[in-house]
Amino acid sequence: MKNLLQINSSIFSSGGQSSRLAEHFVSAWREANPGATVTVRDLATEPVPHLDAARFGAFIAKPEERTAEQQRTTNYSDALIAELKAADVIVLGLPLYNFGLPSTLKAYFDHIGRAGHTFKYTEKGPVGLLSGKKAYVFAARGGLYQGTPRDTQTAYVRDFLSFIGISDVEFVYAEGLAISEESKNASLARARREIDCMNAQTALAA
C-alpha cells in the first residue's frame, strides 16, 4: 500500500494557490491509488517551532543525558521524521514569500534534517537516508521568477531534498499570479494541465 505525505506551507492553509495545486494532484492520485494512505501536514494550522539554541541543543544531546524538555523536543522531531520516512510520495505546496521559503517550511526542514536520522556523515561526505521516494513540488509565485537568479527556491528545495536522499523531484510552477487576473487564470490553468499530464503518466505507471 502506498503512502503520500502532503505538506502545505501557504500562510492561507488549504486556501493558498500552492495548496490548491497540490490538492489537485493529490485528488487524482487518490483515485489512481485506491487504498493508499494520504497524510496532510498543514504548516499554517500546525506550525513547526522555529529552531533555536535550546531545540538544537536537544537534537545533539546524548539520549541518556537529555532533560525531559529536550526529550519532548526530540520526540516531536522524531515524529515528523517518521511521518516522512513512511511516505512513498511527498507533495509540497510551495508559495514564494519575499524571495524565499515560508519560514514555517524552513522550520520544518530544520526539524527533519538531522544527522543519523535523515542523513549521515561518511568519509566521502554526507549521504541521504531517505532514498526511493518521489517528490512533487507545486510552486506558486506572484511574479515571474523561474529560470532567473531571483528564483531562490528551486535549487534550495532540490538540494535539501537530495541531501536527505530524495533526488527524484518534479516541479510545477504557477507564476505571475499577482500581475493581472488574466495572467493568474492563464498560469493556474497551465499548471493544472501539467498536473493532469503528470497524473495520467503516474496512473499508467501504477
N, C-alpha and C positions, 0 to 999 in steps of 0.2 A: 504494500500500500504506500502510495506517495504522500509526502508531507510538503506543504507550501507555507512559507512564512512571509506575510505581507507586512512591510514596515511603512507606515505613513508618517512623514516628517513635516507636513504642512502645519502651520500655526492654525489653519482653519479646519483641522481634523479631516474628516471624510469629505468635507465640502471643498477642499482645495483642489485646484485643477490637476495637480500631480497625483493626488489621491484618487480622483475620478478616473484618470487614465489607468492607474494601477488596478482599480476595481474593474474597469472594462476588460482588462486582460484576465484578471482572476475569475470573473464570472464565466467566461468561455472556457477557461482552464478547468473549472469545477465540472462543467458539462462533459468535457473530454476525459475527465479522470473521476468517474463515479466511485464513491467510497473513499476518496482521498481526504486527508485532513488539511484544513486551512486555518492557520492561526494568524490573527491580526494584532499587530503591536502598533498602537497609535501614540506617537510621542507627544501629541498635543494634550490628550486626555490623561496620559500616564507618562509624564516627562521623566527621563532618567536624570538623576542629580549630576550636576557638573563636577568634574574631577577636581579635587582639592588635595592639599598635602595629607590630610587625615585619611581620605579614601585611598590615595596612592600608597600610603604607609600600610594600610590594611592588606593591600594586594601583595606587597613584598615581605610582609612579616612572616616568620615561620609559623606554620599552623599551630604548633603546640604553644606558641608564645602570644597568640592573638588575644586581645581583650574581647569581652562579649560584644562590644560595639563593632570592633574590627571584624568579628566573625559574621555579624549581621550584614556588614558591607560586602564581604566576600561571598556570602550566601546569595545575595542579590545579584552580584555579577555572575556567579556560577549558574544561576537560573537563566539569565539572559543567554549565556553561552550554551547551555543545554538545549534551549529552545532553538538556537541557531544550528547546533550540531544535528538536531533531529530533522531539520528541513532538507529536502532534496532540491527544492526550488526556493529562491529568495526573490521577492518582488519589492522594489524600493520606489516609493513616490518621492521625488526629489525637486522641491522648488529652489529657486535661486534668490537668496536674500543678501543684498548689499555685496554682491560679487562673491558670495561664499555659501557654505553649507548652513542650514539651520543649526543653531547652537545645540539644540536638543539631539540632533543626529550626531554631531561631534561628540557629545557626551556619551551617546550610545556606543560609538566606536571606541571611545576611551575605556569603556567598561567591558568590551568584548575582546579588545586587543591585548591579551595577557600572555606573557611568556609561560610556556609549559601547558597552556590550555588551548590556544588557537594558533600558536606558532612556537617554534623552539629555535634556540641559537645552536649552531654547529660550527665546526672548524671552517666550513666553506660558506658560512653566513647563515642568515635566518631561513627557516623552512616553514611554510604554512602547513597547518594540520587539518584543514577543512577541505580537502580535495574532493573531487567527484560531485560537486554541486553546480547548479546553473543559476545565474543571477540575471534579472531583468531590471533595468533602471528606467523610470519614466520621469523625464526632466521637463519641468515647466518654467519658462522664463518670460518676464515682461518685455525684454528687449531681444536683440539678435546677437548671440554670443558664440554659437557653435563654430568651431574651427578658428576662433580668434584668441589672442592672448588673454582676453578677459574671461574666457571660459576656464575658471579655476576649478570647476567641479569634476569634469570628466576624468582628467588624469589622476586627480586625488582619489576619487572613489574607486577607479580601476586599480590604482596602485595599492590602496588599503586592502581591498578585497583580495587582490593577488597575494599580498603579504601574508594573509591568513589562509591562503590556499585555494581561494575561489578565483580561478583565472578565466572561466567561461562566463563572460559578462557582455550583455547586449543592451545598448542604449536606444531609447526612442525620445525624440525631442519635440516639444511644442513651444515655439518661440514667437516673439512679437505679440504676446497676449495683451500688452498694455499700449500698443501703438495705435490700434483702432479696433472697433468692433468687427470690421471686415477681416482685418489681419488675424484677430483672435479666432474667429469662427473658422477661417480657412486653415489655420495652423492646427487647431484641435481636430478638425476633420481629417487632415493629412495624418496626424498621429494615430487617430483611431483606425484609419485604413491600414496603416503599417502594423498596428497591433492585431488587426483581423488577419493579416497575412501571416504574422508570427504564430497566431493561434492555429491557423489552418495547417501550417508546417508542423507545429507541435502535435496536433491531432494525428497527422499522418505518421509521425514517428512513434506514437504511443503504441 
